[in-house]
């Protein structure tokens, strides 16, 4: 049985039309019924997330469209997993970058001459500002190490997915 991914279609008829070539109304009904039987989750289509795997029933009397990938299910799942892991890596990378930029801005503020001048008459506050700056500098290093480990783990996961799908 082939698989396809849910792409946010609004109803089962729309899925059938995207999967099969020139359906008559009777063929569409048959395709919808078969899709629902193979994928009970389609009854509540509004709750499905794009990328959800759909099992495609064998309907030899209908011609599948070639623009929807109907290849080996293992290869399709591997591709979806790889895309998901890569997307997750991009999101994490952006968060890391934004976090580090924010932390560097805080370090600069805490070490600025203007702040030191403002806190000049309050040595206890200056001491707290210095301690906060040092803690943020240590955090930058810790986060860099963690991010490198996450990057390595993601690269390995992508290699593993590729190896499993091609092997």
Steps between C-alpha positions, in 0.01 A plus 500: 500500500640840399497802725471874455518791737206713601548850362223688673214410269158608629313175429550142382367582152780753459755236598351253251510760223865575574595132505311361203463605136164633372255341737137465409257569784455125553879439500548790744246344738681167477838665555367699798352189661822305447711788639278526808516125557881501474532822704230533767667819625368674188154507660631791707709658223503841668723368778761344270834671466673537162753221459276236659557168322201368304470143378382483142268214420571284198244607241626348173206641305615856581812666365721662759641842422875497458547838668428345841780274608369145514839335536618249752338585835829460687667754270209739542510473878878547499462810283232645730711424806805659342300811407358522852839462667650760264214740572546446873872571460425829322259607777753411771773682309291816482415480870866445586606796288233729650582388853870558454443844345278597792751369753787690334291818508439449873871441560584820312246698703624360831859586408425842352663816630159666519367236743819512704466877525135469606591241763810687615342601829367150565790253523270213602297546181818524291616174655166335409528633144853357471385163635205495258733582209737217598208257533375597155848455352514151653151430362614593149775240519267233642238566233768486228608155622139378518421635155804324354381174659147548363636578152711183509202292617278640224764433234534144627122453502481618139782261404321214677172576324679511165683175571176324600311624196771406252600174664 
